[in-house]
């Protein structure tokens, strides 16, 4: 499987499946232009509340449009992902935002000026951190464990042993002292 940042790069390939992690009107529309006949577009991102899909294109192209909330096997998959992060195989794109700058961060999200995830630490309780994943603020998990990127191995171990109550978040920002 290959990942591309620009759909124009894959247009000549006529992919069978496109997984859209952004989910804006423009990315969904472009996905339907590029996917091959009888292809499938899976929308994973929640960038827009409406999809600009032509029913004529959908029917004549025999295409399938699916929505996805992601994997149902996160407890099994996350340790493997954290191992890849620890090994340097993949690099998550995260930015830590000061709690006082939340309004500016939301404006950046609304304008599409964010790549990856924005997170903010808005409080501490010993080793637990109250972390808000700004792209999912409507599904706030209070019991979230914050790990530094160089501590991905410990995050992996804690996930396997179910020591994390909620979510594990990796951040490239230095870990604040309690």
WORAVEN-V271210 format. One record per residue. N is the residue number from 1. RES is the residue in one small letter. SS is DSSP state (~ for helix, > for strand, _ for the rest). BURIAL is I if it has 16 or more other ideal C-beta (glycine too) atoms within 10 Angstrom, else O. D_CENTER is the distance of its C-alpha to the mean C-alpha in Angstrom with 1 decimal. Layout:
n=N res=RES ss=SS burial=BURIAL d_center=D_CENTER
n=N res=RES ss=SS burial=BURIAL d_center=D_CENTER
//
This chain:
n=1 res=x ss=_ burial=O d_center=17.7
n=2 res=x ss=_ burial=O d_center=16.9
n=3 res=x ss=_ burial=O d_center=13.9
n=4 res=x ss=_ burial=O d_center=15.0
n=5 res=x ss=_ burial=O d_center=14.0
n=6 res=x ss=_ burial=O d_center=16.9
n=7 res=x ss=~ burial=I d_center=18.0
n=8 res=x ss=~ burial=O d_center=21.6
n=9 res=x ss=~ burial=O d_center=21.4
n=10 res=x ss=~ burial=I d_center=21.1
n=11 res=x ss=~ burial=O d_center=23.4
n=12 res=x ss=~ burial=O d_center=26.5
n=13 res=x ss=~ burial=O d_center=24.9
n=14 res=x ss=_ burial=O d_center=24.5
n=15 res=x ss=_ burial=I d_center=21.6
n=16 res=x ss=_ burial=O d_center=22.0
n=17 res=x ss=> burial=O d_center=18.3
n=18 res=x ss=> burial=I d_center=15.5
n=19 res=x ss=> burial=I d_center=12.0
n=20 res=x ss=> burial=I d_center=10.6
n=21 res=x ss=_ burial=O d_center=6.9
n=22 res=x ss=_ burial=O d_center=8.5
n=23 res=x ss=_ burial=I d_center=11.2
n=24 res=x ss=_ burial=I d_center=13.9
n=25 res=x ss=~ burial=O d_center=17.5
n=26 res=x ss=~ burial=O d_center=18.0
n=27 res=x ss=~ burial=I d_center=15.2
n=28 res=x ss=~ burial=I d_center=16.3
n=29 res=x ss=~ burial=I d_center=19.9
n=30 res=x ss=~ burial=I d_center=19.6
n=31 res=x ss=~ burial=I d_center=18.1
n=32 res=x ss=~ burial=I d_center=21.2
n=33 res=x ss=~ burial=O d_center=23.4
n=34 res=x ss=~ burial=I d_center=22.2
n=35 res=x ss=_ burial=I d_center=21.8
n=36 res=x ss=_ burial=O d_center=25.1
n=37 res=x ss=_ burial=O d_center=27.7
n=38 res=x ss=_ burial=O d_center=26.7
n=39 res=x ss=_ burial=I d_center=23.1
n=40 res=x ss=> burial=I d_center=20.0
n=41 res=x ss=> burial=I d_center=17.1
n=42 res=x ss=> burial=O d_center=14.1
n=43 res=x ss=> burial=I d_center=12.0
n=44 res=x ss=_ burial=O d_center=8.6
n=45 res=x ss=_ burial=O d_center=7.6
n=46 res=x ss=_ burial=O d_center=10.0
n=47 res=x ss=_ burial=I d_center=11.3
n=48 res=x ss=_ burial=O d_center=14.8
n=49 res=x ss=_ burial=O d_center=17.1
n=50 res=x ss=_ burial=O d_center=19.3
n=51 res=x ss=_ burial=I d_center=19.1
n=52 res=x ss=_ burial=O d_center=21.9
n=53 res=x ss=_ burial=I d_center=23.0
n=54 res=x ss=_ burial=O d_center=26.7
n=55 res=x ss=~ burial=O d_center=28.3
n=56 res=x ss=~ burial=O d_center=30.8
n=57 res=x ss=~ burial=O d_center=28.3
n=58 res=x ss=~ burial=O d_center=26.5
n=59 res=x ss=~ burial=O d_center=29.9
n=60 res=x ss=~ burial=O d_center=31.6
n=61 res=x ss=_ burial=I d_center=28.8
n=62 res=x ss=_ burial=O d_center=28.5
n=63 res=x ss=_ burial=I d_center=24.7
n=64 res=x ss=> burial=O d_center=22.3
n=65 res=x ss=> burial=O d_center=19.5
n=66 res=x ss=> burial=O d_center=17.2
n=67 res=x ss=> burial=O d_center=14.4
n=68 res=x ss=_ burial=O d_center=12.1
n=69 res=x ss=_ burial=O d_center=10.4
n=70 res=x ss=_ burial=O d_center=9.4
n=71 res=x ss=_ burial=O d_center=11.9
n=72 res=x ss=_ burial=O d_center=14.8
n=73 res=x ss=_ burial=O d_center=15.5
n=74 res=x ss=~ burial=O d_center=13.0
n=75 res=x ss=~ burial=O d_center=16.2
n=76 res=x ss=~ burial=O d_center=17.4
n=77 res=x ss=~ burial=O d_center=14.4
n=78 res=x ss=~ burial=I d_center=13.0
n=79 res=x ss=~ burial=I d_center=16.3
n=80 res=x ss=~ burial=O d_center=16.2
n=81 res=x ss=~ burial=I d_center=12.8
n=82 res=x ss=~ burial=I d_center=14.4
n=83 res=x ss=~ burial=O d_center=17.5
n=84 res=x ss=~ burial=O d_center=16.0
n=85 res=x ss=~ burial=I d_center=14.7
n=86 res=x ss=~ burial=I d_center=18.2
n=87 res=x ss=~ burial=O d_center=19.9
n=88 res=x ss=_ burial=O d_center=18.2
n=89 res=x ss=_ burial=O d_center=17.1
n=90 res=x ss=_ burial=O d_center=13.5
n=91 res=x ss=_ burial=O d_center=12.5
n=92 res=x ss=_ burial=I d_center=9.3
n=93 res=x ss=_ burial=O d_center=9.3
n=94 res=x ss=> burial=I d_center=10.0
n=95 res=x ss=> burial=I d_center=13.0
n=96 res=x ss=> burial=I d_center=15.2
n=97 res=x ss=_ burial=I d_center=16.9
n=98 res=x ss=_ burial=O d_center=20.3
n=99 res=x ss=~ burial=O d_center=20.7
n=100 res=x ss=~ burial=O d_center=23.5
n=101 res=x ss=~ burial=O d_center=21.3
n=102 res=x ss=~ burial=I d_center=19.0
n=103 res=x ss=~ burial=O d_center=20.7
n=104 res=x ss=~ burial=O d_center=20.2
n=105 res=x ss=~ burial=I d_center=16.5
n=106 res=x ss=~ burial=O d_center=16.2
n=107 res=x ss=~ burial=O d_center=18.3
n=108 res=x ss=~ burial=I d_center=16.1
n=109 res=x ss=~ burial=O d_center=13.1
n=110 res=x ss=~ burial=O d_center=15.8
n=111 res=x ss=_ burial=O d_center=17.2
n=112 res=x ss=_ burial=O d_center=14.1
n=113 res=x ss=_ burial=O d_center=14.9
n=114 res=x ss=_ burial=I d_center=11.6
n=115 res=x ss=_ burial=O d_center=9.7
n=116 res=x ss=_ burial=O d_center=6.7
n=117 res=x ss=> burial=I d_center=6.9
n=118 res=x ss=> burial=I d_center=10.4
n=119 res=x ss=> burial=I d_center=12.1
n=120 res=x ss=> burial=I d_center=15.8
n=121 res=x ss=> burial=I d_center=18.4
n=122 res=x ss=> burial=O d_center=20.9
n=123 res=x ss=> burial=O d_center=23.3
n=124 res=x ss=> burial=O d_center=24.4
n=125 res=x ss=> burial=O d_center=26.2
n=126 res=x ss=_ burial=O d_center=27.5
n=127 res=x ss=_ burial=O d_center=24.8
n=128 res=x ss=> burial=I d_center=22.3
n=129 res=x ss=> burial=I d_center=20.2
n=130 res=x ss=> burial=I d_center=19.2
n=131 res=x ss=> burial=I d_center=15.6
n=132 res=x ss=> burial=I d_center=13.8
n=133 res=x ss=> burial=I d_center=10.1
n=134 res=x ss=~ burial=I d_center=11.1
n=135 res=x ss=~ burial=I d_center=8.5
n=136 res=x ss=~ burial=O d_center=9.6
n=137 res=x ss=~ burial=O d_center=13.2
n=138 res=x ss=~ burial=O d_center=14.8
n=139 res=x ss=~ burial=O d_center=13.8
n=140 res=x ss=_ burial=O d_center=14.9
n=141 res=x ss=_ burial=O d_center=15.6
n=142 res=x ss=_ burial=O d_center=18.7
n=143 res=x ss=_ burial=O d_center=19.2
n=144 res=x ss=> burial=I d_center=16.4
n=145 res=x ss=> burial=I d_center=17.4
n=146 res=x ss=> burial=I d_center=16.6
n=147 res=x ss=> burial=I d_center=17.2
n=148 res=x ss=> burial=O d_center=17.9
n=149 res=x ss=~ burial=I d_center=16.4
n=150 res=x ss=~ burial=O d_center=20.0
n=151 res=x ss=~ burial=I d_center=20.1
n=152 res=x ss=~ burial=I d_center=17.5
n=153 res=x ss=~ burial=O d_center=20.5
n=154 res=x ss=~ burial=I d_center=21.4
n=155 res=x ss=~ burial=I d_center=18.0
n=156 res=x ss=~ burial=I d_center=18.3
n=157 res=x ss=~ burial=O d_center=21.9
n=158 res=x ss=~ burial=I d_center=21.2
n=159 res=x ss=~ burial=I d_center=18.7
n=160 res=x ss=~ burial=O d_center=21.3
n=161 res=x ss=_ burial=O d_center=24.0
n=162 res=x ss=_ burial=O d_center=22.1
n=163 res=x ss=_ burial=O d_center=22.9
n=164 res=x ss=_ burial=I d_center=19.6
n=165 res=x ss=_ burial=O d_center=20.1
n=166 res=x ss=_ burial=O d_center=16.7
n=167 res=x ss=> burial=I d_center=13.6
n=168 res=x ss=> burial=I d_center=13.6
n=169 res=x ss=> burial=I d_center=11.8
n=170 res=x ss=> burial=I d_center=12.5
n=171 res=x ss=> burial=I d_center=13.6
n=172 res=x ss=_ burial=O d_center=15.7
n=173 res=x ss=_ burial=O d_center=18.0
n=174 res=x ss=_ burial=O d_center=21.2
n=175 res=x ss=_ burial=O d_center=21.5
n=176 res=x ss=_ burial=O d_center=23.7
n=177 res=x ss=_ burial=O d_center=26.9
n=178 res=x ss=_ burial=O d_center=27.7
//
